[in-house]
Amino acid sequence: MSSTPTAIRVAGAAARAPDAPAVPAEAAPAWPNVHAPDAARARTDEVAQPTNARRALRALLRNPTAMAGLVILALMALLALAAPWLYPEDPLSMVDAPFIRPFTQPGHLLGTDSMGRDVAAGIAHGARVSLLVGISATLVGLGLGIAVGAPAGYFGGWVDEALQRLVILFQAIPNFILLIVIVAIAQPSLPVITLAIGLVTWPTVARLVRTEFRALRHKEFVLAARSLGYGHLRIILREILPNALPPLIVSASVMVATAILMESGLAFMGMGDPNVVSWGSMIGAGREQLRTAAYLTMAPGLAIVFTVLALNLLGDGLNDALNPRLSREH
């Protein structure tokens, strides 16, 4: 009974002593309830995410179909990058006699078309146009879809209802018909076509982002961020959005393939940019000689087929790699 007040007085004197040595950091007791969200976030950022990234990369590298798609896509990208050096002349210029058959002259590997234009040069420069439009339109669609789907899924309520009405309004019109209307109203050019494709593809992204945000907004890390006083914008951009990226990455590969097909369809109908050559315009120009010079449509058609196939194979591989449940099943 008498030792307890003495211990209290001794402890108090030690706490009030100005010359008391500081307790070393390594000797301090670990309190798991102090700054727990920050500690959990540090462990997640430093350990879990690199581990998940390495696991996804290993799963992707072990997928033969995904690697085949990646190789084909890399070859198309190299062809697009090397087009100005391989074929420095204008691909729309007449360089030789018309209807030179493929593999008959060293200077024209894939022959020439009805106007004497080099088909191989058109394929190389068309790869630049197709990949540029596909990637740019996908970025536009992703940006608009995230801007609409993230607030709808995070806030819910009347915000969700209003933004969903906007999504339904755009989805009520078929994508390609809306694309034709937009391009017909504006002057056909690569920026207009890119923006138009992005405008008709964002609703799918918005619905996907909304679903992911609705599933993640009540998770523990979001509640911890709110308890620390983080604002809505920071929680959306830095807490929830990084966790919703895997399905968006998979969707992006499919969107690039869809954008390439849409641009090719417009160019085939004569609604593409007349100042550039694209695979769709080459198919449209060669359809009149389909019986006599089938190579004019086969060469750009195969380029579209292999590029779209590569993107779909890569998308399937990314889906398997970024989805832990599918990875365990495989």
Order of alpha helices (4+ residues) and beta strands (2+ residues): alpha-alpha-alpha-alpha-alpha-alpha-alpha-alpha-alpha-alpha-alpha-alpha-alpha
